[in-house]
Amino acid sequence: MKTKDCPKLIAIASVSGGGKTTAVRNVTNQLPNAKALYFDDYDFNGPEDLLQWMERGADYNEWNLDPMLTDIKRLLADSLDFIVLDFPFARLHHESSPYIDYTVFIDTPLDIALARRIIRDFAESSSDEILADAGWYADKGRAAYLQMLEDVKPDSDLIVDGSRSREEVCTTILLQLPY
């Protein structure tokens, strides 16, 4: 799949609101000859109900990642040094795993991640919408965050403290890369 001269693929994961998109952007800007891919830029076929998916065992292979895999393969053929991937699964998906050289998990406290997500996703929303989302998180959604901490965090090569500043997270990642 990969040859010795291929770009190094670094996957950065975190819970929603954990800082992965910001970290990917900042790390990509600091690395030479690097491109980024963002999970949220794709329309994936995956489990319709995340809570039922978790109850079935959270099999990450249920996600059809073909659109992203196509772009990864295209970029691997380019003369890049690095591909930085905003990707919440680390190496847990059997089709993407062979392409990933190094995984980072940004371990952001759940209260900080939730606050960031509310600020990001609900800036133009009514207080009723914000309260409904917070209620959903408290009743059901938090389980998805905990699932990531159980599955993705231990599957990562580097764990970074997500309560630190964006600059400190980026610097930590760059200093710890084995390349």
Buried (B, 14 or more C-beta within 10 A) or exposed (E): EBEEEBBBBBBBBBBBBBBBBBBBBBBBEBBEEBBBBBBEEBEEEEBEEBEEBBEEEBEBEEBEBEEBBEBBEEBBEEEBBBBBBBBBBBBBBEBBBEBBBBBBBBBBEBEBBBEBBBEEBBEEEEEEEBEEBBEEBEEEBBEBBEBBEEBBBEBBBBBBEBBBEEEEBBBBBEEEBEE
